[in-house]
């Protein structure tokens, strides 16, 4: 794009804290103040507001993708609120999201520190996730105690519905809804996804504690299966029939890739916001800026899009205070 001197006509303005009445007005001033990532955050807020305003319209897909680690923190509240409000109507995440959501329904996680001695923690049955401490009884033990009986119930229900082939169509979407139907905790994202029948797709379903429960259930029921291609059929139907498609993608990996992969079949996303802490120079998808996806046809060339560099546990609460306030 050629540089034209007259294009640069928006002056940088200092923050006026006496005029900040809340997070929305703070982000408004970020747009005027500049300061590198602040400008990007304000742009992201505007893109997301536009997408969420359309989320209840027929033919509009609002994708939300994120890694499990954030659900071990209070940032899970952003995802719960987004699903509760039906701001997003298709969710892509990793197996650990189910692990943490179910575990925290029954037990608490605790504040720790990055600097703790991991050998000593392990000896005391304490697991460290960043600066979050998860005792054994608050994770694997409670998940096994809860999920295996649920799987027995789900197994019986499916066999009653379709004795000849009970597992056709039973992918991660149906599994998440079956779990959510059994969770009465309104702080659970699975609860709200099931209540609103919002699809949650877990492309890597075996990679976590829930995957281990599924494997253990199969030891007693050898014909038990997860029809993961049933999830892909749902995503195909949604993608090929939508009029607009927008996305908020936190981090990278399999969750982000699944969003942009399906959107290449419709000439790309119509808007996109990414949040990441990863560098792009190693070629990773987690670090790839959204503009790279344009070259693959996964984001439309004219689509509003921005990658915001920063910790989602800081940025999502700021965005949520504006978007859901």
N, C-alpha and C positions, 0 to 999 in steps of 0.2 A: 504494500500500500504506500503510495507516495506521501511524503510529509509536506504539509501545508502549514506555514506559520500561523495562519489565522484560525486553524482548527483548535489551537490551545488557548481557549478563552475562559476557562473555569478556574478562578483563583483558589489557592489553598487557604482554608480558613481555620483559625485556632478553635479549639473546643471552648464553649461557654458553659461552664458547669452549672451556673445559676439558672440556665434555661432547660436543663435536663430534668424531665419529670418522671422518667422511667426508661426502661430498655428501648422501646420504640424510638423515643426521641434521641437516645444515645446513638442508636444505629443510624438515624437520620444525620446526626452530626458527623459520624464516621464517614459518611458519603462525601461530606464537604471538607473534612479535615485531611483526608488522604492518610498517608502513613502506612502505605504498603498493604498489609493484609486487611486493614480496616476497610479500605475501599472495596476489596473483594467480598468481605462479609456483608456489607451493605448491598452489593450487587446480588449476592446469593439470596438475601432476604427478599429482595424484590422479585426475583425469578420464582422463588418458592411460593410467595404470596399469589402470584398469578396462576401458578399451577394448582394450588390448593383451592382457589376460588372456583376452579372448573371441575373439581374432583367428583362432585355429585352429578355431573352432566353425563348423559348417555354417550358412549363412544369415547370417553376420555379415560386413559390409563394413567395412574399416578404410581410409579414404582418407588419402593423404599428398600435399599439394601444396606446391610451393616454386618460387622463381625460380632461374635458372641461376647467378646471381652467386656464390651460396654454394658452388657446386661448383668455383669457381676458388680456393677456400680449403680449409683442412683440415677445415672443417665438412662437406665431402663425406663424411667418415668417419661422421657421424651417419646419413646416408641409406644408406650402404653397410651399416652394422650393422643398421639397421632392416629393410632388404630381406633381408639374409643370414639374420636371425632370423625372417623372415616375419611381422614385427609388423604390417605393412601389406600389403594384398593388391590395392590399386589405386593407381597413382601418376599424378598429373597434374603436368606441368612444362612448361618452355619449351624451344625448340630448342637454346638455348645449353648446356643441361645435357648434351646429347649431345656438343656441341662440346668442352666442358671435360673430360668424362669420357674421351673418346677421346684428346684431345690429351695429357692427363696420364698416360695409359697408356704413352705412348712418350717424353714429354719432361717436364721439370720447369718449374713456374712459380716465380717468385722474389719475395722480400720487397722492397718499395719503400716509398714514402711518399706521402701525399696531396699534399704540398707540392712535389713534383718539377716541373721545367719541362717541360710537355707538348710544346712545340715542339722542344726539344732531344731529348726521348725519341723523338719521331716521326722526327727526322732520323737517329737511330741504329737505327731498326727495332725500337723497343721500344714496346709498347702498355701503357697503364696502366689497370688495373681497380681503382679505389679505391687501396689501398696494395699491390696485387699487380702485379708486372711480368711481362709475357708477351712474349718475343721473337717476331718473325715466324715464325722457324723452329720455334717451339714451339706454334704455333696453326694458322693457315691452311695453311702449307706441309705440316706433318705430317698434318693432316686430309685434305688432297687426296691426298697420297701413299698414305694408308691406305684411305680410303673409296672412291675410284673403282675400285680393283681389287675391293674387296668387292662393290660394286654390279654389276660385271660377273659375278661368281660368282652373286650372288643372281638376277640377270636370267636366267642360264642355268638355274638350278634351277627358277625359276618357270615358264619356258617348257617345261621338260621335264615338270613336274607337270600343267600345263594349257595345251597348245599353242594352243587356241582363244581363251582369255581368261585370260592368266596373272596379271592384276593385280586380278581380283575378290577382295575380302577382304584385300588387302594394304594395310593402313593403317599408322599409326605403331607400333601394337603389334607387328605382325609384323616391321616394319623394325627396331625396337629388339631384338627377340629374335634376328633374323638377325645384327645387329652383335654382340650379346652372345655368341652362339655362337662368334664368331671372336676373342673377347678372352679370353686365359688369365690375365689379371691379376686376382687376388682383391681388389685395391683398387678395382676398377671396379664401379660400381653396375649398369651394363649387363650385366656378367658374371653377377651374382647374380640380376638380374631374369630373364635368359634361363634360368639354371640352374633356378630355381623356377617359371618360366613365370608370373611376376607381370606383369600388363599395365601398361605405361607408355604413357600417352596424351599426345601432343604436339599440342594443338589448333592451334598456330601453327607448324607444321613448316617452313614456308618461311622463317621469320624467323631465320636464323642461317647459320653456315658449312655445316652439314649440308644446309640448304635449297639453298645454292649448289651443292653436290656433286650433289644430286638433279637440279637444273636442267641442270648440265653433262652428266650421264649421259643426260638426255633429248635433248640435241643429237645424240647418236649413235644413240639408240633412240627415235624419235619417238612410238612407242606406249606408252612407259613411263608409268605412272600411279601415283599414291598414292590409294588408295580411303579417303579420310578418313571417309566415312560408315560404313565397316566398324567403325571405332573406336566411333562413336556407337551402333552396334547392340550391341556388347559392353557398353557402359555401360548401355544400356537394359535388356538382359537381366539384368545384375547388379542394377540398381536395382529393377526391378519384382519380382524374385524374392527379395530379401533380407528377413530378419526384423528385422535391426538394421543401422544405418548410423552410423558414427562418423568424425570427421575431425580431423586436425591440419593446419592451413593456415598456411604461412609466407608472409608478405607478402600481395600481392593480385594484381590484374590477371587475366589470362585463366585462370591456373591455379586460383586461388581461385574464380573465377566458375563454372568448369566443374564444380567439386565441388558448390557449392550449387545450381547450375541443375538438375542431374540429381536432386538430393535433394528438390526441390520436388514431384516426381511421386509421392513416397511420404509426403507430409505433413511433410517436413523431416528433418534429421539428428537422431539420438537423443542425441548428445553432440558437442561441438565445442570445439576450442582454436585460437585464432588468435594469431599473433605478428606485430607490425607496428611500424614506426617512423613511419608516416604519420599526419598529422592527419586528423580526420574532417570538418573544416569546409569543405573544398573539394568535398565530395560524391563523392570518388573511392572506388572499391571497395577500393583498397589501404588507405585510411584508415577505411572503414566498420567500426564495431564490430559484433560478431556479432549483437548484439541487433537491429540493423537488419534482418538476414536473417529474423528471426521475422515481421516484418510482411509479407514476401513468401511466407511458407510454406516457406522454405528451411531453417529450423531449427525444430524442434518447440518450442512455447511452454514445455513443461515440461522440455526437455532441459538437462542441466548444460552450461554454456558459459561461457567466459571469454576475453577478449582481453587479452593481455599486451603491454604497450608496452615495446619494447626491441629491441636488436640481436640477431638470431638467432645471430650468430657467437659471442655470449656465452651466450645462454640455452640453445641446443640442446646444447652440451657439458655444461652443468649437468644438464639433463634426462636426457641420454643416460647420464651417470654413474650416475644413480639407476635409470632404466628398464632399462638394459642391463648394469648392474654385477653 
